[in-house]
Amino acid sequence: VDATGQLFAGKGISVEVSLPEQVSPLWADRDRLIQVMMNLLSNAAKFVGESGGHVRVGLTESVGESLTVEVADNGPGILTNEQATVFEKFRQVGDMRAKPAGTGLGLPISRQIVEHFGGRMWVESVPGEGATFYFRLPLARSGG
């Protein structure tokens, strides 16, 4: 989140981070996880309003099983019929005329990275209320 501060700085977007004091280790590549987080946070910064925008980042652990990361925003949200397509390559949803265009690869690449490490990525959204992107990764197994 620190590395993305310039995405939010000066735009009137508040960022809330909720992390546990201790987190169990994951079996995953740190650089690839940073890439996933950068994709999710830059999307959130792109879609929240410049004034009054809010982004929430959270992490929860299912003890002995997995870690779940969520990145939520109070942007326009994603229509129900478009939620299944946001992870398709080159796919952009909503009214992209009002937003800076991207390549449409950030979410598909992020999902591929998460799945490579045995995880899952999904979105939940209510149009007009924002979107929350989640990914869950298994914890590292001790002893083999």
DSSP file (Angstrom, degrees, kcal/mol; ACC not computed):
  #  RESIDUE AA STRUCTURE BP1 BP2  ACC     N-H-->O    O-->H-N    N-H-->O    O-->H-N    TCO  KAPPA ALPHA  PHI   PSI    X-CA   Y-CA   Z-CA
    1    1 A V    >         0   0    0      0, 0.0     3,-1.1     0, 0.0     4,-0.2   0.000 360.0 360.0 360.0 -37.0    0.0    0.0    0.0
    2    2 A D  G >   +     0   0    0      1,-0.3     3,-1.6     2,-0.2     4,-0.2   0.892 360.0  56.9 -58.4 -40.0    2.9    2.4    0.7
    3    3 A A  G 3  S+     0   0    0      1,-0.3     3,-0.3     2,-0.1    -1,-0.3   0.703 105.8  51.2 -66.5 -19.1    4.2    2.1   -2.8
    4    4 A T  G X> S+     0   0    0     -3,-1.1     3,-1.8     1,-0.2     4,-0.8   0.311  73.8 110.0-100.5   8.2    0.9    3.2   -4.2
    5    5 A G  H X> S+     0   0    0     -3,-1.6     4,-2.4     1,-0.3     3,-0.8   0.840  73.5  58.7 -52.9 -36.6    0.6    6.3   -2.0
    6    6 A Q  H 34 S+     0   0    0     -3,-0.3    -1,-0.3     1,-0.2    -2,-0.1   0.740  95.8  63.8 -69.1 -20.7    1.2    8.6   -5.1
    7    7 A L  H <4 S+     0   0    0     -3,-1.8    -1,-0.2     1,-0.2    -2,-0.2   0.843 117.6  27.2 -64.9 -32.4   -1.9    7.1   -6.7
    8    8 A F  H X<>S+     0   0    0     -3,-0.8     3,-1.8    -4,-0.8     5,-0.9   0.684  94.8 109.2-104.1 -23.7   -4.0    8.5   -3.9
    9    9 A A  T 3<5S+     0   0    0     -4,-2.4     5,-0.0     1,-0.3    -3,-0.0  -0.302  91.4   5.2 -61.4 133.6   -2.0   11.6   -2.8
   10   10 A G  T 3 5S+     0   0    0      1,-0.1    -1,-0.3     3,-0.1    -2,-0.1   0.500 108.0  93.0  75.1   3.6   -3.5   14.9   -3.8
   11   11 A K  T < 5S-     0   0    0     -3,-1.8    42,-0.3     2,-0.2    -2,-0.2   0.432  96.1-116.0-106.7  -0.7   -6.7   13.3   -5.1
   12   12 A G  T   5 +     0   0    0     -4,-0.4    40,-1.1     1,-0.3     2,-0.6   0.737  68.0 141.8  73.3  20.6   -8.8   13.5   -2.0
   13   13 A I      < -     0   0    0     -5,-0.9     2,-0.3    39,-0.1    -1,-0.3  -0.858  40.6-148.7 -98.8 123.5   -9.0    9.7   -1.8
   14   14 A S  E     -a   54   0A   0     39,-2.6    41,-2.6    -2,-0.6     2,-0.4  -0.676   7.2-155.1 -90.7 147.7   -8.8    8.2    1.7
   15   15 A V  E     -a   55   0A   0     -2,-0.3     2,-0.5    39,-0.2    41,-0.2  -0.986   5.9-167.5-125.8 128.9   -7.2    4.8    2.3
   16   16 A E  E     -a   56   0A   0     39,-2.7    41,-3.1    -2,-0.4     2,-0.5  -0.965   5.4-166.6-116.1 129.5   -8.0    2.6    5.2
   17   17 A V  E     -a   57   0A   0     -2,-0.5     2,-0.5    39,-0.2    41,-0.2  -0.971   6.1-174.1-121.3 129.1   -5.8   -0.4    5.9
   18   18 A S  E     +a   58   0A   0     39,-2.9    41,-1.6    -2,-0.5    -2,-0.0  -0.931  17.2 160.2-125.9 106.6   -6.7   -3.2    8.3
   19   19 A L        -     0   0    0     -2,-0.5    41,-0.1    39,-0.2     4,-0.0  -0.959  38.0-117.1-127.1 143.2   -4.0   -5.8    9.0
   20   20 A P        -     0   0    0      0, 0.0     3,-0.1     0, 0.0    40,-0.0  -0.359  29.2-116.3 -70.6 159.9   -3.6   -8.3   11.8
   21   21 A E  S    S+     0   0    0      1,-0.1     2,-0.4    -2,-0.0    -2,-0.0   0.887  99.9  27.8 -65.0 -38.8   -0.5   -8.0   14.0
   22   22 A Q        -     0   0    0      2,-0.0     2,-0.4     0, 0.0    -1,-0.1  -0.959  68.1-168.9-126.6 144.6    0.8  -11.3   12.9
   23   23 A V        -     0   0    0     -2,-0.4     3,-0.1    -3,-0.1    44,-0.0  -0.997  23.6-121.8-132.7 134.9    0.3  -13.2    9.6
   24   24 A S        -     0   0    0     -2,-0.4     2,-0.1     1,-0.1    39,-0.0  -0.365  43.3 -91.9 -69.5 154.3    1.3  -16.8    8.8
   25   25 A P        -     0   0    0      0, 0.0   115,-2.6     0, 0.0     2,-0.3  -0.341  37.0-147.3 -71.2 149.9    3.6  -17.3    5.9
   26   26 A L  B     -E  139   0B   0    113,-0.3     2,-0.9     2,-0.1   113,-0.2  -0.735  17.4-125.6-106.9 159.1    2.4  -18.0    2.4
   27   27 A W  S    S+     0   0    0    111,-0.9     2,-0.3    -2,-0.3   114,-0.0  -0.845  72.3 103.4-101.3  92.0    3.9  -20.1   -0.4
   28   28 A A  S    S-     0   0    0     -2,-0.9     2,-0.6   109,-0.1    -2,-0.1  -0.980  77.6 -91.1-164.1 162.2    4.0  -17.4   -3.0
   29   29 A D     >  -     0   0    0     -2,-0.3     4,-2.2     1,-0.2     5,-0.2  -0.733  28.5-147.6 -85.7 121.2    6.4  -15.0   -4.8
   30   30 A R  H  > S+     0   0    0     -2,-0.6     4,-2.3     1,-0.2     5,-0.2   0.899  96.8  51.2 -55.9 -46.0    6.6  -11.7   -3.1
   31   31 A D  H  > S+     0   0    0      1,-0.2     4,-1.9     2,-0.2    -1,-0.2   0.880 109.9  49.6 -63.3 -37.9    7.1   -9.7   -6.3
   32   32 A R  H  > S+     0   0    0      2,-0.2     4,-2.1     1,-0.2    -1,-0.2   0.882 109.9  51.0 -68.9 -37.2    4.1  -11.3   -8.0
   33   33 A L  H  X S+     0   0    0     -4,-2.2     4,-2.5     2,-0.2    -2,-0.2   0.882 108.4  52.1 -67.1 -36.7    1.9  -10.5   -4.9
   34   34 A I  H  X S+     0   0    0     -4,-2.3     4,-2.8    -5,-0.2    -2,-0.2   0.910 107.8  52.7 -62.3 -40.9    3.1   -6.9   -5.1
   35   35 A Q  H  X S+     0   0    0     -4,-1.9     4,-2.2     2,-0.2    -2,-0.2   0.912 109.1  49.0 -59.8 -43.7    2.1   -6.9   -8.7
   36   36 A V  H  X S+     0   0    0     -4,-2.1     4,-2.4     2,-0.2    -2,-0.2   0.941 113.0  46.7 -61.3 -48.0   -1.4   -8.2   -7.8
   37   37 A M  H  X S+     0   0    0     -4,-2.5     4,-3.0     1,-0.2     5,-0.3   0.904 110.7  52.2 -63.3 -41.1   -1.8   -5.5   -5.1
   38   38 A M  H  X S+     0   0    0     -4,-2.8     4,-2.5     1,-0.2     5,-0.2   0.907 110.3  49.4 -61.5 -41.1   -0.6   -2.8   -7.4
   39   39 A N  H  X S+     0   0    0     -4,-2.2     4,-2.0    -5,-0.2    -2,-0.2   0.942 114.3  44.2 -62.1 -47.4   -3.1   -3.8  -10.1
   40   40 A L  H  X S+     0   0    0     -4,-2.4     4,-2.2     1,-0.2    -2,-0.2   0.916 116.3  45.9 -66.1 -43.2   -6.0   -3.9   -7.6
   41   41 A L  H  X S+     0   0    0     -4,-3.0     4,-2.5     2,-0.2    -1,-0.2   0.884 111.7  50.7 -69.6 -38.0   -5.0   -0.6   -5.9
   42   42 A S  H  X S+     0   0    0     -4,-2.5     4,-1.8    -5,-0.3    -1,-0.2   0.881 110.6  50.4 -68.6 -34.7   -4.5    1.2   -9.2
   43   43 A N  H  X S+     0   0    0     -4,-2.0     4,-1.9    -5,-0.2    -2,-0.2   0.926 110.5  49.7 -63.7 -43.8   -7.9    0.1  -10.4
   44   44 A A  H  X S+     0   0    0     -4,-2.2     4,-1.7     1,-0.2    -2,-0.2   0.927 110.9  49.3 -60.6 -44.5   -9.5    1.3   -7.2
   45   45 A A  H  < S+     0   0    0     -4,-2.5    -1,-0.2     1,-0.2    -2,-0.2   0.856 110.8  51.8 -62.8 -34.4   -7.7    4.7   -7.6
   46   46 A K  H  < S+     0   0    0     -4,-1.8    -1,-0.2     1,-0.2    -2,-0.2   0.854 115.1  39.5 -69.9 -35.3   -8.9    4.9  -11.2
   47   47 A F  H  < S+     0   0    0     -4,-1.9    -2,-0.2    -3,-0.1    -1,-0.2   0.630  94.9  85.0-100.2 -13.5  -12.6    4.2  -10.4
   48   48 A V  S  < S-     0   0    0     -4,-1.7    27,-0.1    27,-0.2     5,-0.1  -0.543  89.7 -96.6 -81.5 156.8  -13.3    6.1   -7.2
   49   49 A G        -     0   0    0     25,-0.2     4,-0.5    -2,-0.2    -1,-0.1  -0.349  27.2-122.7 -67.4 153.4  -14.2    9.8   -7.4
   50   50 A E  S    S+     0   0    0      1,-0.2     2,-0.5     2,-0.1    -1,-0.1   0.726 100.8  49.2 -72.6 -19.4  -11.4   12.2   -6.9
   51   51 A S  S    S+     0   0    0      1,-0.1    -1,-0.2   -38,-0.0   -39,-0.1  -0.974 126.5   4.3-122.4 121.0  -13.2   13.9   -4.1
   52   52 A G  S    S+     0   0    0    -40,-1.1   -39,-0.1    -2,-0.5    -1,-0.1   0.547  87.6 151.7  86.3   6.9  -14.6   11.7   -1.3
   53   53 A G        -     0   0    0     -4,-0.5   -39,-2.6   -41,-0.4     2,-0.4  -0.435  24.7-165.9 -69.8 146.6  -13.2    8.5   -2.8
   54   54 A H  E     -a   14   0A   0    -41,-0.2    20,-1.3    -2,-0.1     2,-0.4  -0.998  10.3-172.3-139.1 133.2  -12.4    5.8   -0.3
   55   55 A V  E     -aB  15  73A   0    -41,-2.6   -39,-2.7    -2,-0.4     2,-0.4  -0.988   6.5-163.6-125.0 134.3  -10.4    2.6   -0.6
   56   56 A R  E     -aB  16  72A   0     16,-2.7    16,-3.1    -2,-0.4     2,-0.5  -0.966   2.6-169.1-120.3 133.3  -10.2   -0.1    2.0
   57   57 A V  E     +aB  17  71A   0    -41,-3.1   -39,-2.9    -2,-0.4     2,-0.3  -0.986  15.4 171.7-121.3 127.9   -7.5   -2.8    2.2
   58   58 A G  E     -aB  18  70A   0     12,-2.3    12,-2.4    -2,-0.5     2,-0.4  -0.938  19.6-161.6-136.5 158.5   -8.0   -5.7    4.5
   59   59 A L  E     + B   0  69A   0    -41,-1.6     2,-0.4    -2,-0.3    10,-0.2  -0.991  11.3 178.7-139.8 128.8   -6.4   -9.0    5.3
   60   60 A T  E     - B   0  68A   0      8,-2.5     8,-3.1    -2,-0.4     2,-0.5  -0.967  15.1-145.4-129.7 149.5   -7.9  -11.9    7.2
   61   61 A E  E     - B   0  67A   0     -2,-0.4     2,-0.9     6,-0.2     6,-0.2  -0.949   8.5-151.3-117.4 131.2   -6.5  -15.3    8.1
   62   62 A S  E >>  - B   0  66A   0      4,-3.0     3,-3.0    -2,-0.5     4,-1.5  -0.900  48.1-109.3 -92.4 106.6   -8.4  -18.5    8.3
   63   63 A V  T 34 S-     0   0    0     -2,-0.9     4,-0.0     1,-0.3    -1,-0.0  -0.036  92.7  -3.1 -49.8 126.2   -6.1  -20.2   10.9
   64   64 A G  T 34 S+     0   0    0      1,-0.1    -1,-0.3    76,-0.0    75,-0.0   0.425 132.0  60.9  76.5  -1.5   -4.0  -22.9    9.4
   65   65 A E  T <4 S-     0   0    0     -3,-3.0    74,-2.4     1,-0.3     2,-0.3   0.756  99.6 -28.1-120.3 -64.0   -5.8  -22.6    6.0
   66   66 A S  E  <  -BC  62 138A   0     -4,-1.5    -4,-3.0    72,-0.3     2,-0.4  -0.959  38.3-122.3-157.3 165.8   -5.5  -19.4    4.0
   67   67 A L  E     -BC  61 137A   0     70,-2.6    70,-2.5    -2,-0.3     2,-0.5  -0.963  23.0-157.9-115.5 138.5   -5.2  -15.6    3.9
   68   68 A T  E     -BC  60 136A   0     -8,-3.1    -8,-2.5    -2,-0.4     2,-0.4  -0.977   4.8-165.8-119.7 127.3   -7.8  -13.5    2.2
   69   69 A V  E     -BC  59 135A   0     66,-3.0    66,-2.1    -2,-0.5     2,-0.4  -0.895   5.5-168.3-108.5 138.3   -7.0  -10.0    0.9
   70   70 A E  E     -BC  58 134A   0    -12,-2.4   -12,-2.3    -2,-0.4     2,-0.5  -0.988  12.5-170.6-128.6 140.8   -9.7   -7.5    0.0
   71   71 A V  E     -BC  57 133A   0     62,-2.6    62,-2.7    -2,-0.4     2,-0.3  -0.968  19.4-179.9-127.0 112.7   -9.4   -4.2   -1.8
   72   72 A A  E     -BC  56 132A   0    -16,-3.1   -16,-2.7    -2,-0.5     2,-0.3  -0.854   6.5-177.5-117.1 148.1  -12.7   -2.3   -1.7
   73   73 A D  E     -BC  55 131A   0     58,-2.3    58,-0.6    -2,-0.3   -18,-0.2  -0.931  32.2-131.9-137.6 164.5  -13.7    1.1   -3.2
   74   74 A N        +     0   0    0    -20,-1.3    56,-0.2    -2,-0.3   -25,-0.2  -0.115  65.8 124.7-106.7  35.2  -16.7    3.3   -3.2
   75   75 A G  S    S-     0   0    0     56,-0.2   -27,-0.2   -21,-0.1    55,-0.1   0.156  84.2 -67.7 -75.6-160.8  -16.6    3.9   -6.9
   76   76 A P  S    S-     0   0    0      0, 0.0    52,-3.6     0, 0.0    53,-0.3   0.633  70.9-139.2 -71.5 -13.5  -19.5    3.2   -9.4
   77   77 A G        -     0   0    0     50,-0.3     2,-0.4    51,-0.2    54,-0.2  -0.195  20.9 -78.2  80.0-179.2  -19.4   -0.5   -8.9
   78   78 A I        -     0   0    0     52,-0.4     5,-0.1    16,-0.1    47,-0.1  -0.985  41.7-111.7-126.6 129.2  -19.7   -3.2  -11.6
   79   79 A L    >>  -     0   0    0     -2,-0.4     3,-1.8     1,-0.1     4,-1.0  -0.262  29.5-118.0 -57.2 144.7  -23.0   -4.3  -13.1
   80   80 A T  H >> S+     0   0    0      1,-0.3     3,-0.8     2,-0.2     4,-0.5   0.885 114.2  52.8 -53.6 -44.1  -24.0   -7.8  -12.2
   81   81 A N  H 34 S+     0   0    0      1,-0.2    -1,-0.3     2,-0.1    -2,-0.1   0.609 111.1  48.2 -72.7  -9.3  -23.9   -9.0  -15.8
   82   82 A E  H X> S+     0   0    0     -3,-1.8     3,-1.1     2,-0.1     4,-0.7   0.556  88.2  83.8-101.7 -11.7  -20.4   -7.6  -16.2
   83   83 A Q  H X< S+     0   0    0     -4,-1.0     3,-0.7    -3,-0.8     4,-0.2   0.850  87.5  53.9 -63.3 -34.7  -18.9   -9.1  -13.0
   84   84 A A  T 3< S+     0   0    0     -4,-0.5     3,-0.3     1,-0.2    -1,-0.3   0.700 109.7  49.3 -72.0 -17.8  -18.2  -12.5  -14.6
   85   85 A T  T X4 S+     0   0    0     -3,-1.1     3,-2.0     1,-0.2    -1,-0.2   0.516  80.0  91.6-101.3  -5.1  -16.2  -10.8  -17.5
   86   86 A V  T << S+     0   0    0     -3,-0.7    21,-0.2    -4,-0.7    -1,-0.2   0.732  86.9  53.8 -65.4 -19.4  -13.9   -8.5  -15.5
   87   87 A F  T 3  S+     0   0    0     -3,-0.3     2,-0.3    -4,-0.2    -1,-0.3   0.340  85.0 107.2 -96.4   7.2  -11.2  -11.2  -15.5
   88   88 A E  S X  S-     0   0    0     -3,-2.0     3,-1.6     1,-0.1    19,-0.1  -0.650  82.4 -97.5 -84.3 142.2  -11.2  -11.7  -19.2
   89   89 A K  T 3  S+     0   0    0     -2,-0.3    16,-0.2     1,-0.3     3,-0.1  -0.293 103.6   4.7 -60.0 139.7   -8.2  -10.4  -21.2
   90   90 A F  T 3  S+     0   0    0     14,-1.7     2,-0.5     1,-0.2    -1,-0.3   0.590  97.1 136.9  63.9  15.0   -8.7   -7.0  -22.9
   91   91 A R    <   -     0   0    0     -3,-1.6     2,-0.4    13,-0.8    -1,-0.2  -0.787  29.1-179.9 -96.5 131.0  -12.1   -6.6  -21.3
   92   92 A Q        -     0   0    0     -2,-0.5     2,-0.2    -3,-0.1     4,-0.1  -0.994  10.9-156.5-128.0 138.9  -13.1   -3.3  -19.7
   93   93 A V        +     0   0    0     -2,-0.4   -10,-0.0     2,-0.1   -11,-0.0  -0.690  47.5  17.0-114.0 164.4  -16.5   -2.8  -18.1
   94   94 A G  S    S-     0   0    0     -2,-0.2     2,-1.3     1,-0.1     3,-0.1  -0.229 111.9 -27.2  75.9-165.9  -18.6    0.2  -17.4
   95   95 A D    >   +     0   0    0      1,-0.2     3,-1.0     2,-0.1     4,-0.2  -0.688  59.7 174.2 -88.6  90.1  -18.4    3.6  -19.0
   96   96 A M  G >   +     0   0    0     -2,-1.3     3,-0.9     1,-0.2    -1,-0.2   0.605  65.8  80.0 -74.7 -11.0  -14.7    3.7  -19.9
   97   97 A R  G 3  S+     0   0    0      1,-0.2    -1,-0.2    -3,-0.1     4,-0.1   0.824  95.3  46.9 -63.9 -28.7  -15.1    7.1  -21.7
   98   98 A A  G <  S+     0   0    0     -3,-1.0    -1,-0.2     2,-0.1    -2,-0.2   0.524 111.3  59.8 -90.6  -5.6  -15.0    8.9  -18.4
   99   99 A K  S <  S-     0   0    0     -3,-0.9     2,-0.2    -4,-0.2   -52,-0.1  -0.868  95.6 -93.0-123.2 153.9  -12.0    7.0  -17.1
  100  100 A P        -     0   0    0      0, 0.0     2,-0.2     0, 0.0    -2,-0.1  -0.455  50.7-118.1 -62.5 134.1   -8.4    6.6  -18.3
  101  101 A A        -     0   0    0     -2,-0.2     2,-0.2    -4,-0.1    -4,-0.0  -0.488  31.3-170.4 -77.5 143.4   -8.2    3.6  -20.5
  102  102 A G        -     0   0    0     -2,-0.2    -1,-0.0   -12,-0.0   -10,-0.0  -0.441  38.9 -97.2-112.3-167.3   -6.0    0.7  -19.5
  103  103 A T        -     0   0    0     -2,-0.2   -13,-0.1   -12,-0.0   -11,-0.0   0.666  45.7-123.0 -88.2 -16.9   -5.0   -2.4  -21.4
  104  104 A G  S    S+     0   0    0    -14,-0.1   -14,-1.7   -15,-0.1   -13,-0.8   0.720  88.8  99.3  78.9  20.5   -7.6   -4.7  -19.9
  105  105 A L     >  +     0   0    0    -16,-0.2     4,-2.5   -15,-0.2     5,-0.3   0.598  51.9  83.5-112.5 -16.6   -4.8   -7.1  -18.7
  106  106 A G  H  > S+     0   0    0      1,-0.2     4,-2.3     2,-0.2     5,-0.1   0.922  96.4  40.2 -58.2 -50.1   -4.3   -6.2  -15.0
  107  107 A L  H  > S+     0   0    0      2,-0.2     4,-2.7   -21,-0.2     5,-0.2   0.920 115.7  49.6 -69.9 -43.5   -7.1   -8.3  -13.6
  108  108 A P  H  > S+     0   0    0      0, 0.0     4,-2.2     0, 0.0    -2,-0.2   0.921 114.4  46.0 -60.8 -41.0   -6.6  -11.3  -15.8
  109  109 A I  H  X S+     0   0    0     -4,-2.5     4,-2.4     2,-0.2    -2,-0.2   0.916 112.4  51.3 -65.9 -42.0   -2.9  -11.3  -15.0
  110  110 A S  H  X S+     0   0    0     -4,-2.3     4,-2.5    -5,-0.3    -1,-0.2   0.926 110.6  47.8 -60.5 -45.3   -3.6  -10.9  -11.3
  111  111 A R  H  X S+     0   0    0     -4,-2.7     4,-2.8     1,-0.2     5,-0.2   0.912 110.4  52.3 -62.7 -41.4   -6.0  -13.8  -11.3
  112  112 A Q  H  X S+     0   0    0     -4,-2.2     4,-2.0    -5,-0.2    -1,-0.2   0.904 110.0  48.8 -61.8 -41.8   -3.5  -16.0  -13.2
  113  113 A I  H  X S+     0   0    0     -4,-2.4     4,-1.3     2,-0.2    -2,-0.2   0.948 112.4  47.7 -61.8 -49.2   -0.8  -15.2  -10.6
  114  114 A V  H ><>S+     0   0    0     -4,-2.5     5,-2.5     1,-0.2     3,-0.5   0.918 113.0  48.0 -59.8 -45.1   -3.2  -15.9   -7.7
  115  115 A E  H ><5S+     0   0    0     -4,-2.8     3,-1.8     1,-0.2    -1,-0.2   0.839 103.3  62.4 -66.5 -32.6   -4.3  -19.2   -9.3
  116  116 A H  H 3<5S+     0   0    0     -4,-2.0    -1,-0.2     1,-0.3    -2,-0.2   0.854 104.7  48.4 -59.2 -34.5   -0.7  -20.2   -9.9
  117  117 A F  T <<5S-     0   0    0     -4,-1.3    -1,-0.3    -3,-0.5    -2,-0.2   0.137 129.7 -95.9 -94.7  20.0   -0.1  -20.2   -6.2
  118  118 A G  T < 5S+     0   0    0     -3,-1.8    -3,-0.2     1,-0.2    -2,-0.1   0.658  86.4 120.6  82.2  16.8   -3.2  -22.3   -5.5
  119  119 A G      < -     0   0    0     -5,-2.5     2,-0.3    -6,-0.2    18,-0.2  -0.247  53.3-128.8-105.5-168.4   -5.5  -19.4   -4.8
  120  120 A R  E     -D  136   0A   0     16,-2.0    16,-2.7    -2,-0.1     2,-0.4  -0.992  11.2-160.9-143.6 143.5   -8.7  -17.9   -6.0
  121  121 A M  E     +D  135   0A   0     -2,-0.3     2,-0.3    14,-0.2    14,-0.2  -0.990  20.1 156.0-129.8 140.0   -9.7  -14.3   -7.0
  122  122 A W  E     -D  134   0A   0     12,-2.1    12,-2.9    -2,-0.4     2,-0.4  -0.953  28.3-130.8-153.3 170.2  -13.2  -12.9   -7.3
  123  123 A V  E     -D  133   0A   0     -2,-0.3     2,-0.4    10,-0.2    10,-0.2  -0.962   9.6-168.9-128.3 145.4  -15.2   -9.7   -7.2
  124  124 A E  E     +D  132   0A   0      8,-2.4     8,-2.9    -2,-0.4     2,-0.3  -0.998  22.1 165.0-128.6 135.2  -18.4   -8.6   -5.3
  125  125 A S  E     -D  131   0A   0     -2,-0.4     6,-0.2     6,-0.2   -42,-0.1  -0.999  33.0-157.3-154.0 146.1  -20.1   -5.4   -6.3
  126  126 A V  E >>  -D  130   0A   0      4,-1.5     3,-2.7    -2,-0.3     4,-0.7  -0.986  41.3-115.2-119.0 115.9  -23.3   -3.5   -5.9
  127  127 A P  T 34 S+     0   0    0      0, 0.0   -50,-0.3     0, 0.0     4,-0.0  -0.234 102.0  19.2 -53.2 133.3  -23.7   -0.9   -8.7
  128  128 A G  T 34 S+     0   0    0    -52,-3.6   -51,-0.2   -53,-0.0   -49,-0.0   0.283 119.5  67.1  89.1  -9.7  -23.6    2.6   -7.3
  129  129 A E  T <4 S-     0   0    0     -3,-2.7     2,-0.2     1,-0.4   -52,-0.2   0.454 103.1-104.8-121.1  -4.4  -21.9    1.4   -4.1
  130  130 A G  E  <  - D   0 126A   0     -4,-0.7    -4,-1.5   -56,-0.2   -52,-0.4  -0.531  30.6 -87.7 110.8-178.4  -18.5    0.3   -5.2
  131  131 A A  E     -CD  73 125A   0    -58,-0.6   -58,-2.3    -6,-0.2     2,-0.5  -0.966  19.5-153.9-135.5 149.6  -16.6   -3.0   -5.8
  132  132 A T  E     -CD  72 124A   0     -8,-2.9    -8,-2.4    -2,-0.3     2,-0.5  -0.987   8.9-161.5-126.0 121.5  -14.6   -5.3   -3.6
  133  133 A F  E     -CD  71 123A   0    -62,-2.7   -62,-2.6    -2,-0.5     2,-0.3  -0.875  13.8-172.0-101.2 133.5  -11.9   -7.5   -5.1
  134  134 A Y  E     -CD  70 122A   0    -12,-2.9   -12,-2.1    -2,-0.5     2,-0.3  -0.895  12.7-176.0-121.0 149.1  -10.8  -10.5   -3.1
  135  135 A F  E     -CD  69 121A   0    -66,-2.1   -66,-3.0    -2,-0.3     2,-0.4  -0.974   7.9-161.1-142.7 143.7   -8.1  -13.0   -3.4
  136  136 A R  E     -CD  68 120A   0    -16,-2.7   -16,-2.0    -2,-0.3   -68,-0.2  -0.969   7.5-174.0-122.9 132.1   -7.4  -16.0   -1.2
  137  137 A L  E     -C   67   0A   0    -70,-2.5   -70,-2.6    -2,-0.4   -18,-0.1  -0.965  27.3-113.1-125.8 142.8   -4.1  -17.9   -1.0
  138  138 A P  E     -C   66   0A   0      0, 0.0  -111,-0.9     0, 0.0   -72,-0.3  -0.424  35.4-112.2 -70.9 148.2   -3.3  -21.1    0.9
  139  139 A L  B     -E   26   0B   0    -74,-2.4  -113,-0.3  -113,-0.2     2,-0.1  -0.415  40.7 -90.6 -73.4 155.3   -0.8  -20.8    3.8
  140  140 A A        -     0   0    0   -115,-2.6     2,-0.4    -2,-0.1    -1,-0.1  -0.441  41.6-127.1 -64.8 138.4    2.6  -22.4    3.5
  141  141 A R    >   -     0   0    0     -2,-0.1     3,-0.6    -3,-0.1     2,-0.2  -0.752  19.6-133.9 -89.1 132.8    2.5  -26.0    4.8
  142  142 A S  T 3  S+     0   0    0     -2,-0.4    -1,-0.0     1,-0.2     0, 0.0  -0.601  80.9  24.6 -84.8 148.0    5.2  -26.8    7.4
  143  143 A G  T 3         0   0    0     -2,-0.2    -1,-0.2     1,-0.2    -2,-0.0   0.722 360.0 360.0  76.9  22.2    7.2  -30.0    7.1
  144  144 A G    <         0   0    0     -3,-0.6    -1,-0.2     0, 0.0    -2,-0.1   0.507 360.0 360.0 134.5 360.0    7.0  -30.6    3.4
